[in-house]
């Protein structure tokens, strides 16, 4: 599944947009007349090596239910966005729009990126930084540049535009792009249409190489003679998604929830015109299965019933695939996604709390062994020895109904059993009602460490532990 997710993400995580020039001058003039309005000044600073450009109109986004969901404490996205902003800027009141510009290196190793903020008021460095520290200006660009720390640099190229870049070199190229046309991009690097969220990307060769290398590892690990049908179908899907990722050249899109129909529009352009019809058919076939499986891919539960309408519509036009999603489908998709993230987040919190309980129990067991010279036979041995005083330690927050004897099973080990394999001897584990076992459980080992491992691996180690005890 990880390979499938990587291939799907690769279609959107791509890099300057190169739209072929129109061959017919009259058609070009007509297209220019009907072109969408010029994007906000946020997109005025686009370096030529930018792989991915994302433009978000914050004022419009902040009025939507989508933003309210992103601001949910369980997701914390709003809080994380605020943490990276200079202290004096308010995400909703001051920022009209935000732009993210990324280089091809960033797609692989988080090398270069720039955050561009278009604010509603004039800003100066003292408004943005608690302590300003001037550094050497960018050569040839009359822009004050200030240090944000060891790795970040901030510039104010215009009174209402602030640029935050991950390093000085990338900031220089971003500001140098501002000396060109006001749009900051040549005629073949047009930004995506305006919307609440818009992006323009291409697939750099470095990312294609990485996808191909990942596919080679997946092939060596997965492809076997006499594969069962499910494994063969999963392999075929992965293979075709990799083919698509290697053929795609550019990706553009726009999300505007003010539109009922086609609120989300995405265009994928391929090197080979033959790929477009194939891609459109494949995407349309995936519309319902992808919607059904998305929660499971993220670690949640699959949806019980298919939706009343496909998640999106996919059509082909020469070498370009057009994918459109209605506003109702977009909301349904986001609601399902948010609910899944809430579930996964809640499960993670409960799993971590349960692991802490097992660590506490493990420490008590080792103190007991040091004092008594033997392992405890039951949890009651620990409470009678006054080593566990809080009964909540025996309650697993991942289960709704707790057992009277506690939600963790203790394996009464012997010194001989632990000498055989101290690291892999199971000391205690989570217990769930029959049929309600999760895919992974927390396990306390004899050496005191806790791991969350798959059921199959746990059962194997548990069986080995019992065998070492002669049971």
DOKOL-25647 format. One record per residue (C-alpha): x, z, y; residue in three letters. Coordinates in nm, 3 decimals, decimal comma. Layout:
N
+---------+---------+---------+------+
|       x |       z |       y | rest |
+---------+---------+---------+------+
|       X |       Z |       Y |  ALA |
...
+---------+---------+---------+------+
// end
This chain:
471
+---------+---------+---------+------+
|       x |       z |       y | rest |
+---------+---------+---------+------+
|   0,000 |   0,000 |   0,000 |  UNK |
|   0,286 |   0,074 |   0,238 |  UNK |
|   0,402 |  -0,285 |   0,213 |  UNK |
|   0,051 |  -0,413 |   0,290 |  UNK |
|   0,027 |  -0,190 |   0,595 |  UNK |
|   0,370 |  -0,306 |   0,714 |  UNK |
|   0,268 |  -0,669 |   0,680 |  UNK |
|  -0,057 |  -0,610 |   0,870 |  UNK |
|   0,120 |  -0,422 |   1,147 |  UNK |
|   0,383 |  -0,695 |   1,168 |  UNK |
|   0,118 |  -0,942 |   1,280 |  UNK |
|   0,053 |  -0,737 |   1,594 |  UNK |
|   0,396 |  -0,578 |   1,647 |  UNK |
|   0,560 |  -0,887 |   1,766 |  UNK |
|   0,748 |  -1,040 |   2,107 |  UNK |
|   0,829 |  -1,358 |   2,558 |  UNK |
|   0,515 |  -1,550 |   2,497 |  UNK |
|   0,591 |  -1,925 |   2,466 |  UNK |
|   0,278 |  -2,134 |   2,507 |  UNK |
|   0,355 |  -2,508 |   2,469 |  UNK |
|   0,303 |  -2,696 |   2,799 |  UNK |
|  -0,008 |  -2,911 |   2,824 |  UNK |
|   0,058 |  -3,277 |   2,742 |  UNK |
|  -0,229 |  -3,404 |   2,959 |  UNK |
|  -0,182 |  -3,332 |   3,335 |  UNK |
|  -0,557 |  -3,361 |   3,399 |  UNK |
|  -0,631 |  -3,114 |   3,122 |  UNK |
|  -0,368 |  -2,881 |   3,261 |  UNK |
|  -0,526 |  -2,896 |   3,607 |  UNK |
|  -0,869 |  -2,824 |   3,460 |  UNK |
|  -0,732 |  -2,530 |   3,261 |  UNK |
|  -0,567 |  -2,392 |   3,575 |  UNK |
|  -0,896 |  -2,410 |   3,763 |  UNK |
|  -1,076 |  -2,206 |   3,496 |  UNK |
|  -0,788 |  -1,968 |   3,429 |  UNK |
|  -0,860 |  -1,595 |   3,450 |  UNK |
|  -0,757 |  -1,413 |   3,768 |  UNK |
|  -0,392 |  -1,319 |   3,804 |  UNK |
|  -0,303 |  -0,991 |   3,635 |  UNK |
|  -0,235 |  -0,678 |   3,834 |  UNK |
|   0,115 |  -0,630 |   3,985 |  UNK |
|   0,193 |  -0,411 |   3,685 |  UNK |
|   0,291 |  -0,724 |   3,496 |  UNK |
|   0,518 |  -0,848 |   3,775 |  UNK |
|   0,831 |  -0,720 |   3,603 |  UNK |
|   0,873 |  -0,892 |   3,267 |  UNK |
|   1,232 |  -0,959 |   3,151 |  UNK |
|   1,287 |  -1,284 |   2,963 |  UNK |
|   1,387 |  -1,101 |   2,644 |  UNK |
|   1,062 |  -0,902 |   2,633 |  UNK |
|   0,912 |  -0,915 |   2,286 |  UNK |
|   0,589 |  -0,730 |   2,354 |  UNK |
|   0,392 |  -0,681 |   2,676 |  UNK |
|   0,087 |  -0,452 |   2,681 |  UNK |
|  -0,129 |  -0,412 |   2,993 |  UNK |
|  -0,393 |  -0,138 |   3,022 |  UNK |
|  -0,633 |  -0,101 |   3,316 |  UNK |
|  -0,660 |   0,278 |   3,317 |  UNK |
|  -0,954 |   0,315 |   3,557 |  UNK |
|  -1,175 |   0,098 |   3,336 |  UNK |
|  -1,049 |   0,256 |   3,014 |  UNK |
|  -1,102 |   0,614 |   3,140 |  UNK |
|  -1,475 |   0,547 |   3,180 |  UNK |
|  -1,527 |   0,446 |   2,817 |  UNK |
|  -1,614 |   0,649 |   2,510 |  UNK |
|  -1,295 |   0,512 |   2,357 |  UNK |
|  -1,088 |   0,709 |   2,608 |  UNK |
|  -1,292 |   1,023 |   2,538 |  UNK |
|  -1,210 |   0,986 |   2,170 |  UNK |
|  -0,842 |   0,928 |   2,242 |  UNK |
|  -0,850 |   1,246 |   2,452 |  UNK |
|  -0,983 |   1,449 |   2,158 |  UNK |
|  -0,755 |   1,751 |   2,090 |  UNK |
|  -0,727 |   1,652 |   1,725 |  UNK |
|  -0,568 |   1,321 |   1,828 |  UNK |
|  -0,381 |   1,445 |   2,133 |  UNK |
|  -0,301 |   1,091 |   2,250 |  UNK |
|  -0,404 |   1,167 |   2,606 |  UNK |
|  -0,179 |   1,475 |   2,610 |  UNK |
|   0,117 |   1,282 |   2,471 |  UNK |
|   0,070 |   1,009 |   2,733 |  UNK |
|   0,067 |   1,274 |   3,005 |  UNK |
|   0,386 |   1,433 |   2,873 |  UNK |
|   0,592 |   1,117 |   2,934 |  UNK |
|   0,467 |   1,072 |   3,292 |  UNK |
|   0,642 |   1,213 |   3,599 |  UNK |
|   0,480 |   1,549 |   3,692 |  UNK |
|   0,318 |   1,435 |   4,019 |  UNK |
|   0,122 |   1,145 |   3,864 |  UNK |
|  -0,227 |   1,205 |   3,731 |  UNK |
|  -0,314 |   0,973 |   3,445 |  UNK |
|  -0,673 |   0,914 |   3,554 |  UNK |
|  -0,665 |   0,966 |   3,932 |  UNK |
|  -0,340 |   0,798 |   4,035 |  UNK |
|  -0,271 |   0,525 |   3,779 |  UNK |
|  -0,468 |   0,203 |   3,822 |  UNK |
|  -0,298 |   0,030 |   3,532 |  UNK |
|  -0,004 |   0,076 |   3,299 |  UNK |
|   0,220 |  -0,182 |   3,136 |  UNK |
|   0,450 |  -0,145 |   2,836 |  UNK |
|   0,732 |  -0,397 |   2,795 |  UNK |
|   0,944 |  -0,397 |   2,481 |  UNK |
|   1,245 |  -0,596 |   2,363 |  UNK |
|   1,292 |  -0,733 |   2,009 |  UNK |
|   1,542 |  -0,455 |   1,929 |  UNK |
|   1,277 |  -0,193 |   2,002 |  UNK |
|   1,062 |  -0,329 |   1,722 |  UNK |
|   1,328 |  -0,229 |   1,470 |  UNK |
|   1,535 |   0,054 |   1,612 |  UNK |
|   1,361 |   0,178 |   1,929 |  UNK |
|   1,630 |   0,027 |   2,147 |  UNK |
|   1,473 |  -0,092 |   2,474 |  UNK |
|   1,137 |  -0,042 |   2,639 |  UNK |
|   0,994 |  -0,011 |   2,987 |  UNK |
|   0,684 |   0,169 |   3,111 |  UNK |
|   0,543 |   0,014 |   3,432 |  UNK |
|   0,290 |   0,214 |   3,634 |  UNK |
|   0,072 |   0,064 |   3,908 |  UNK |
|  -0,057 |   0,360 |   4,109 |  UNK |
|  -0,332 |   0,390 |   4,369 |  UNK |
|  -0,110 |   0,545 |   4,639 |  UNK |
|   0,239 |   0,498 |   4,776 |  UNK |
|   0,498 |   0,692 |   4,577 |  UNK |
|   0,853 |   0,799 |   4,641 |  UNK |
|   1,116 |   0,941 |   4,412 |  UNK |
|   1,049 |   1,295 |   4,529 |  UNK |
|   0,686 |   1,251 |   4,423 |  UNK |
|   0,791 |   1,150 |   4,073 |  UNK |
|   1,080 |   1,380 |   3,992 |  UNK |
|   1,120 |   1,752 |   4,034 |  UNK |
|   1,491 |   1,695 |   4,094 |  UNK |
|   1,610 |   1,353 |   4,212 |  UNK |
|   1,958 |   1,241 |   4,117 |  UNK |
|   2,059 |   0,905 |   4,269 |  UNK |
|   2,265 |   0,676 |   4,047 |  UNK |
|   2,436 |   0,341 |   4,108 |  UNK |
|   2,173 |   0,087 |   4,228 |  UNK |
|   2,091 |  -0,221 |   4,026 |  UNK |
|   2,326 |  -0,501 |   4,147 |  UNK |
|   2,146 |  -0,753 |   4,366 |  UNK |
|   1,815 |  -0,566 |   4,362 |  UNK |
|   1,745 |  -0,348 |   4,669 |  UNK |
|   1,559 |  -0,084 |   4,471 |  UNK |
|   1,622 |   0,292 |   4,464 |  UNK |
|   1,703 |   0,399 |   4,109 |  UNK |
|   1,689 |   0,758 |   3,991 |  UNK |
|   1,791 |   0,928 |   3,670 |  UNK |
|   1,525 |   1,076 |   3,442 |  UNK |
|   1,778 |   1,228 |   3,206 |  UNK |
|   2,044 |   1,125 |   2,960 |  UNK |
|   1,850 |   0,824 |   2,824 |  UNK |
|   1,588 |   0,731 |   3,083 |  UNK |
|   1,601 |   0,569 |   3,426 |  UNK |
|   1,327 |   0,537 |   3,687 |  UNK |
|   1,292 |   0,290 |   3,975 |  UNK |
|   1,035 |   0,238 |   4,252 |  UNK |
|   1,055 |  -0,137 |   4,324 |  UNK |
|   0,740 |  -0,128 |   4,540 |  UNK |
|   0,559 |   0,164 |   4,707 |  UNK |
|   0,292 |   0,154 |   4,439 |  UNK |
|   0,486 |   0,042 |   4,131 |  UNK |
|   0,706 |   0,277 |   3,931 |  UNK |
|   0,921 |   0,159 |   3,640 |  UNK |
|   1,052 |   0,386 |   3,365 |  UNK |
|   1,302 |   0,227 |   3,125 |  UNK |
|   1,482 |   0,365 |   2,821 |  UNK |
|   1,823 |   0,257 |   2,952 |  UNK |
|   1,992 |   0,118 |   3,262 |  UNK |
|   2,067 |  -0,224 |   3,115 |  UNK |
|   1,705 |  -0,299 |   3,032 |  UNK |
|   1,589 |  -0,167 |   3,370 |  UNK |
|   1,830 |  -0,407 |   3,540 |  UNK |
|   1,679 |  -0,705 |   3,362 |  UNK |
|   1,327 |  -0,589 |   3,437 |  UNK |
|   1,397 |  -0,556 |   3,808 |  UNK |
|   1,589 |  -0,884 |   3,815 |  UNK |
|   1,275 |  -1,055 |   3,682 |  UNK |
|   1,092 |  -0,933 |   3,992 |  UNK |
|   1,309 |  -1,161 |   4,209 |  UNK |
|   1,138 |  -1,466 |   4,057 |  UNK |
|   0,773 |  -1,567 |   4,103 |  UNK |
|   0,535 |  -1,285 |   4,185 |  UNK |
|   0,398 |  -1,293 |   3,832 |  UNK |
|   0,746 |  -1,223 |   3,702 |  UNK |
|   0,701 |  -1,488 |   3,432 |  UNK |
|   0,758 |  -1,860 |   3,416 |  UNK |
|   0,478 |  -2,110 |   3,341 |  UNK |
|   0,548 |  -2,081 |   2,968 |  UNK |
|   0,538 |  -1,702 |   2,968 |  UNK |
|   0,185 |  -1,642 |   3,093 |  UNK |
|   0,057 |  -1,291 |   3,037 |  UNK |
|  -0,252 |  -1,227 |   2,829 |  UNK |
|  -0,594 |  -1,252 |   3,001 |  UNK |
|  -0,694 |  -0,946 |   3,198 |  UNK |
|  -0,897 |  -0,684 |   3,018 |  UNK |
|  -0,905 |  -0,312 |   2,967 |  UNK |
|  -0,618 |  -0,369 |   2,728 |  UNK |
|  -0,425 |  -0,697 |   2,707 |  UNK |
|  -0,106 |  -0,786 |   2,523 |  UNK |
|   0,124 |  -1,081 |   2,470 |  UNK |
|   0,382 |  -1,090 |   2,192 |  UNK |
|   0,599 |  -1,310 |   1,979 |  UNK |
|   0,758 |  -1,261 |   1,640 |  UNK |
|   1,137 |  -1,237 |   1,690 |  UNK |
|   1,371 |  -1,358 |   1,416 |  UNK |
|   1,512 |  -1,007 |   1,372 |  UNK |
|   1,169 |  -0,870 |   1,277 |  UNK |
|   1,104 |  -1,160 |   1,039 |  UNK |
|   1,434 |  -1,084 |   0,866 |  UNK |
|   1,333 |  -0,721 |   0,829 |  UNK |
|   0,992 |  -0,817 |   0,684 |  UNK |
|   1,158 |  -1,056 |   0,438 |  UNK |
|   1,406 |  -0,789 |   0,327 |  UNK |
|   1,122 |  -0,539 |   0,277 |  UNK |
|   0,936 |  -0,800 |   0,071 |  UNK |
|   1,240 |  -0,856 |  -0,152 |  UNK |
|   1,252 |  -0,482 |  -0,228 |  UNK |
|   0,877 |  -0,478 |  -0,289 |  UNK |
|   0,904 |  -0,776 |  -0,523 |  UNK |
|   1,184 |  -0,619 |  -0,728 |  UNK |
|   0,991 |  -0,295 |  -0,758 |  UNK |
|   0,643 |  -0,436 |  -0,825 |  UNK |
|   0,659 |  -0,776 |  -0,998 |  UNK |
|   0,649 |  -0,726 |  -1,375 |  UNK |
|   0,541 |  -0,938 |  -1,677 |  UNK |
|   0,186 |  -0,874 |  -1,793 |  UNK |
|   0,079 |  -0,701 |  -1,469 |  UNK |
|  -0,278 |  -0,568 |  -1,469 |  UNK |
|  -0,535 |  -0,738 |  -1,246 |  UNK |
|  -0,530 |  -0,476 |  -0,971 |  UNK |
|  -0,151 |  -0,482 |  -0,942 |  UNK |
|  -0,148 |  -0,862 |  -0,945 |  UNK |
|  -0,412 |  -0,881 |  -0,669 |  UNK |
|  -0,221 |  -0,630 |  -0,456 |  UNK |
|   0,099 |  -0,831 |  -0,502 |  UNK |
|  -0,075 |  -1,159 |  -0,413 |  UNK |
|  -0,220 |  -1,004 |  -0,096 |  UNK |
|   0,120 |  -0,870 |   0,005 |  UNK |
|   0,284 |  -1,207 |  -0,064 |  UNK |
|   0,034 |  -1,397 |   0,152 |  UNK |
|   0,052 |  -1,147 |   0,437 |  UNK |
|   0,431 |  -1,183 |   0,437 |  UNK |
|   0,389 |  -1,562 |   0,447 |  UNK |
|   0,166 |  -1,524 |   0,750 |  UNK |
|   0,406 |  -1,287 |   0,926 |  UNK |
|   0,696 |  -1,527 |   0,873 |  UNK |
|   0,498 |  -1,825 |   1,007 |  UNK |
|   0,339 |  -1,661 |   1,312 |  UNK |
|   0,500 |  -1,742 |   1,647 |  UNK |
|   0,293 |  -1,568 |   1,912 |  UNK |
|   0,010 |  -1,318 |   1,935 |  UNK |
|  -0,207 |  -1,261 |   2,243 |  UNK |
|  -0,516 |  -1,052 |   2,283 |  UNK |
|  -0,749 |  -0,866 |   2,516 |  UNK |
|  -0,993 |  -0,580 |   2,472 |  UNK |
|  -1,270 |  -0,554 |   2,732 |  UNK |
|  -1,557 |  -0,327 |   2,633 |  UNK |
|  -1,764 |  -0,452 |   2,927 |  UNK |
|  -1,844 |  -0,755 |   2,711 |  UNK |
|  -2,100 |  -0,722 |   2,434 |  UNK |
|  -1,986 |  -1,030 |   2,240 |  UNK |
|  -1,618 |  -1,086 |   2,172 |  UNK |
|  -1,510 |  -0,758 |   2,330 |  UNK |
|  -1,184 |  -0,794 |   2,137 |  UNK |
|  -1,020 |  -1,136 |   2,121 |  UNK |
|  -0,690 |  -1,211 |   1,946 |  UNK |
|  -0,508 |  -1,542 |   1,915 |  UNK |
|  -0,230 |  -1,606 |   1,663 |  UNK |
|  -0,026 |  -1,923 |   1,693 |  UNK |
|   0,166 |  -2,049 |   1,390 |  UNK |
|   0,471 |  -2,270 |   1,352 |  UNK |
|   0,290 |  -2,479 |   1,089 |  UNK |
|  -0,062 |  -2,612 |   1,174 |  UNK |
|  -0,149 |  -2,585 |   0,805 |  UNK |
|  -0,126 |  -2,206 |   0,825 |  UNK |
|  -0,413 |  -2,169 |   1,073 |  UNK |
|  -0,704 |  -2,267 |   0,841 |  UNK |
|  -0,552 |  -2,064 |   0,558 |  UNK |
|  -0,509 |  -1,763 |   0,788 |  UNK |
|  -0,865 |  -1,788 |   0,925 |  UNK |
|  -1,012 |  -1,800 |   0,574 |  UNK |
|  -0,797 |  -1,510 |   0,456 |  UNK |
|  -0,876 |  -1,293 |   0,758 |  UNK |
|  -1,247 |  -1,358 |   0,725 |  UNK |
|  -1,233 |  -1,268 |   0,357 |  UNK |
|  -1,056 |  -0,946 |   0,451 |  UNK |
|  -1,304 |  -0,850 |   0,725 |  UNK |
|  -1,521 |  -0,624 |   0,510 |  UNK |
|  -1,261 |  -0,505 |   0,254 |  UNK |
|  -1,020 |  -0,412 |   0,535 |  UNK |
|  -1,288 |  -0,214 |   0,710 |  UNK |
|  -1,375 |  -0,037 |   0,386 |  UNK |
|  -1,014 |   0,035 |   0,288 |  UNK |
|  -0,871 |   0,131 |   0,627 |  UNK |
|  -0,948 |   0,504 |   0,595 |  UNK |
|  -0,790 |   0,511 |   0,249 |  UNK |
|  -0,481 |   0,330 |   0,378 |  UNK |
|  -0,444 |   0,602 |   0,644 |  UNK |
|  -0,484 |   0,880 |   0,391 |  UNK |
|  -0,857 |   0,947 |   0,422 |  UNK |
|  -1,157 |   0,851 |   0,209 |  UNK |
|  -1,290 |   0,492 |   0,182 |  UNK |
|  -1,622 |   0,420 |   0,349 |  UNK |
|  -1,920 |   0,462 |   0,115 |  UNK |
|  -2,112 |   0,152 |   0,222 |  UNK |
|  -2,015 |  -0,176 |   0,386 |  UNK |
|  -2,123 |  -0,230 |   0,746 |  UNK |
|  -2,425 |  -0,444 |   0,829 |  UNK |
|  -2,203 |  -0,708 |   0,995 |  UNK |
|  -1,844 |  -0,826 |   0,937 |  UNK |
|  -1,579 |  -0,640 |   1,130 |  UNK |
|  -1,470 |  -0,961 |   1,306 |  UNK |
|  -1,504 |  -1,341 |   1,302 |  UNK |
|  -1,202 |  -1,564 |   1,242 |  UNK |
|  -1,186 |  -1,937 |   1,324 |  UNK |
|  -0,906 |  -2,195 |   1,333 |  UNK |
|  -0,823 |  -2,441 |   1,610 |  UNK |
|  -0,525 |  -2,667 |   1,528 |  UNK |
|  -0,231 |  -2,426 |   1,493 |  UNK |
|  -0,410 |  -2,124 |   1,642 |  UNK |
|  -0,636 |  -1,866 |   1,483 |  UNK |
|  -0,900 |  -1,703 |   1,704 |  UNK |
|  -1,022 |  -1,361 |   1,596 |  UNK |
|  -1,320 |  -1,206 |   1,781 |  UNK |
|  -1,485 |  -0,865 |   1,747 |  UNK |
|  -1,810 |  -0,761 |   1,916 |  UNK |
|  -1,839 |  -0,442 |   2,120 |  UNK |
|  -2,060 |  -0,275 |   1,858 |  UNK |
|  -1,810 |  -0,362 |   1,584 |  UNK |
|  -1,523 |  -0,236 |   1,802 |  UNK |
|  -1,698 |   0,097 |   1,855 |  UNK |
|  -1,778 |   0,123 |   1,485 |  UNK |
|  -1,417 |   0,047 |   1,398 |  UNK |
|  -1,283 |   0,305 |   1,646 |  UNK |
|  -1,535 |   0,568 |   1,533 |  UNK |
|  -1,430 |   0,521 |   1,171 |  UNK |
|  -1,064 |   0,526 |   1,270 |  UNK |
|  -1,100 |   0,842 |   1,482 |  UNK |
|  -1,296 |   1,019 |   1,211 |  UNK |
|  -1,028 |   0,928 |   0,958 |  UNK |
|  -0,752 |   1,053 |   1,189 |  UNK |
|  -0,945 |   1,376 |   1,243 |  UNK |
|  -0,979 |   1,417 |   0,869 |  UNK |
|  -0,612 |   1,342 |   0,803 |  UNK |
|  -0,504 |   1,571 |   1,090 |  UNK |
|  -0,725 |   1,852 |   0,962 |  UNK |
|  -0,594 |   1,803 |   0,609 |  UNK |
|  -0,234 |   1,811 |   0,734 |  UNK |
|  -0,292 |   2,136 |   0,924 |  UNK |
|  -0,455 |   2,297 |   0,618 |  UNK |
|  -0,181 |   2,166 |   0,388 |  UNK |
|   0,092 |   2,309 |   0,611 |  UNK |
|  -0,088 |   2,645 |   0,632 |  UNK |
|  -0,117 |   2,650 |   0,253 |  UNK |
|   0,255 |   2,572 |   0,220 |  UNK |
|   0,333 |   2,868 |   0,448 |  UNK |
|   0,122 |   3,093 |   0,223 |  UNK |
|   0,323 |   2,981 |  -0,080 |  UNK |
|   0,651 |   3,043 |   0,104 |  UNK |
|   0,539 |   3,399 |   0,182 |  UNK |
|   0,440 |   3,450 |  -0,181 |  UNK |
|   0,773 |   3,308 |  -0,293 |  UNK |
|   0,967 |   3,551 |  -0,074 |  UNK |
|   0,764 |   3,840 |  -0,213 |  UNK |
|   0,832 |   3,726 |  -0,571 |  UNK |
|   1,208 |   3,720 |  -0,509 |  UNK |
|   1,201 |   4,066 |  -0,351 |  UNK |
|   1,005 |   4,190 |  -0,652 |  UNK |
|   1,257 |   4,032 |  -0,889 |  UNK |
|   1,545 |   4,194 |  -0,703 |  UNK |
|   1,380 |   4,538 |  -0,721 |  UNK |
|   1,231 |   4,521 |  -1,072 |  UNK |
|   1,477 |   4,284 |  -1,239 |  UNK |
|   1,199 |   4,063 |  -1,371 |  UNK |
|   0,937 |   3,819 |  -1,244 |  UNK |
|   0,584 |   3,945 |  -1,171 |  UNK |
|   0,321 |   3,869 |  -1,434 |  UNK |
|   0,028 |   3,855 |  -1,188 |  UNK |
|  -0,027 |   3,857 |  -0,811 |  UNK |
|  -0,150 |   4,213 |  -0,849 |  UNK |
|   0,207 |   4,317 |  -0,928 |  UNK |
|   0,303 |   4,213 |  -0,574 |  UNK |
|   0,015 |   4,397 |  -0,406 |  UNK |
|   0,076 |   4,716 |  -0,610 |  UNK |
|   0,443 |   4,700 |  -0,505 |  UNK |
|   0,321 |   4,677 |  -0,142 |  UNK |
|   0,499 |   4,342 |  -0,099 |  UNK |
|   0,179 |   4,157 |   0,004 |  UNK |
|  -0,052 |   4,341 |   0,244 |  UNK |
|  -0,262 |   4,054 |   0,384 |  UNK |
|  -0,514 |   3,923 |   0,125 |  UNK |
|  -0,558 |   3,603 |   0,332 |  UNK |
|  -0,221 |   3,486 |   0,197 |  UNK |
|  -0,395 |   3,418 |  -0,135 |  UNK |
|  -0,656 |   3,192 |   0,033 |  UNK |
|  -0,590 |   2,819 |   0,055 |  UNK |
|  -0,743 |   2,681 |   0,379 |  UNK |
|  -0,780 |   2,341 |   0,209 |  UNK |
|  -1,066 |   2,465 |  -0,014 |  UNK |
|  -1,413 |   2,570 |   0,100 |  UNK |
|  -1,496 |   2,816 |  -0,181 |  UNK |
|  -1,222 |   3,065 |  -0,268 |  UNK |
|  -1,162 |   3,210 |  -0,613 |  UNK |
|  -1,180 |   3,592 |  -0,649 |  UNK |
|  -0,829 |   3,590 |  -0,800 |  UNK |
|  -0,689 |   3,369 |  -0,521 |  UNK |
|  -0,640 |   2,997 |  -0,475 |  UNK |
|  -0,286 |   2,990 |  -0,616 |  UNK |
|  -0,191 |   3,014 |  -0,980 |  UNK |
|   0,121 |   3,216 |  -1,065 |  UNK |
|   0,336 |   3,106 |  -1,357 |  UNK |
|   0,493 |   3,419 |  -1,512 |  UNK |
|   0,848 |   3,294 |  -1,544 |  UNK |
|   1,133 |   3,449 |  -1,740 |  UNK |
|   1,500 |   3,464 |  -1,655 |  UNK |
|   1,576 |   3,226 |  -1,944 |  UNK |
|   1,328 |   2,964 |  -1,817 |  UNK |
|   1,474 |   2,962 |  -1,466 |  UNK |
|   1,830 |   2,940 |  -1,594 |  UNK |
|   1,742 |   2,613 |  -1,765 |  UNK |
|   1,631 |   2,439 |  -1,443 |  UNK |
|   1,608 |   2,668 |  -1,142 |  UNK |
|   1,521 |   2,388 |  -0,896 |  UNK |
|   1,237 |   2,235 |  -1,099 |  UNK |
|   1,075 |   2,543 |  -1,257 |  UNK |
|   0,720 |   2,576 |  -1,122 |  UNK |
|   0,651 |   2,929 |  -0,996 |  UNK |
|   0,309 |   2,882 |  -0,835 |  UNK |
|   0,073 |   2,602 |  -0,730 |  UNK |
|  -0,258 |   2,531 |  -0,558 |  UNK |
|  -0,571 |   2,544 |  -0,775 |  UNK |
|  -0,872 |   2,324 |  -0,697 |  UNK |
|  -1,214 |   2,292 |  -0,866 |  UNK |
|  -1,221 |   2,039 |  -1,148 |  UNK |
|  -1,283 |   1,690 |  -1,010 |  UNK |
|  -1,190 |   1,792 |  -0,653 |  UNK |
|  -0,812 |   1,779 |  -0,688 |  UNK |
|  -0,642 |   1,596 |  -0,397 |  UNK |
|  -0,381 |   1,327 |  -0,468 |  UNK |
|  -0,103 |   1,571 |  -0,372 |  UNK |
|  -0,069 |   1,950 |  -0,413 |  UNK |
|   0,165 |   2,214 |  -0,272 |  UNK |
|   0,395 |   2,360 |  -0,536 |  UNK |
|   0,620 |   2,669 |  -0,512 |  UNK |
|   0,938 |   2,634 |  -0,718 |  UNK |
|   1,150 |   2,912 |  -0,866 |  UNK |
|   1,425 |   2,871 |  -0,608 |  UNK |
|   1,176 |   2,950 |  -0,329 |  UNK |
|   1,115 |   2,606 |  -0,176 |  UNK |
|   0,772 |   2,443 |  -0,145 |  UNK |
|   0,697 |   2,073 |  -0,189 |  UNK |
|   0,378 |   1,869 |  -0,156 |  UNK |
|   0,398 |   1,635 |  -0,455 |  UNK |
|   0,172 |   1,392 |  -0,639 |  UNK |
|  -0,051 |   1,520 |  -0,918 |  UNK |
|   0,127 |   1,319 |  -1,188 |  UNK |
|   0,469 |   1,458 |  -1,092 |  UNK |
|   0,332 |   1,812 |  -1,067 |  UNK |
|   0,173 |   1,793 |  -1,411 |  UNK |
|   0,499 |   1,668 |  -1,560 |  UNK |
|   0,703 |   1,950 |  -1,402 |  UNK |
|   0,439 |   2,207 |  -1,495 |  UNK |
|   0,445 |   2,090 |  -1,857 |  UNK |
|   0,825 |   2,108 |  -1,861 |  UNK |
|   0,809 |   2,461 |  -1,720 |  UNK |
|   0,566 |   2,572 |  -1,991 |  UNK |
|   0,786 |   2,412 |  -2,258 |  UNK |
|   1,086 |   2,608 |  -2,126 |  UNK |
|   0,875 |   2,923 |  -2,172 |  UNK |
|   0,801 |   2,823 |  -2,534 |  UNK |
|   0,431 |   2,761 |  -2,472 |  UNK |
+---------+---------+---------+------+
// end
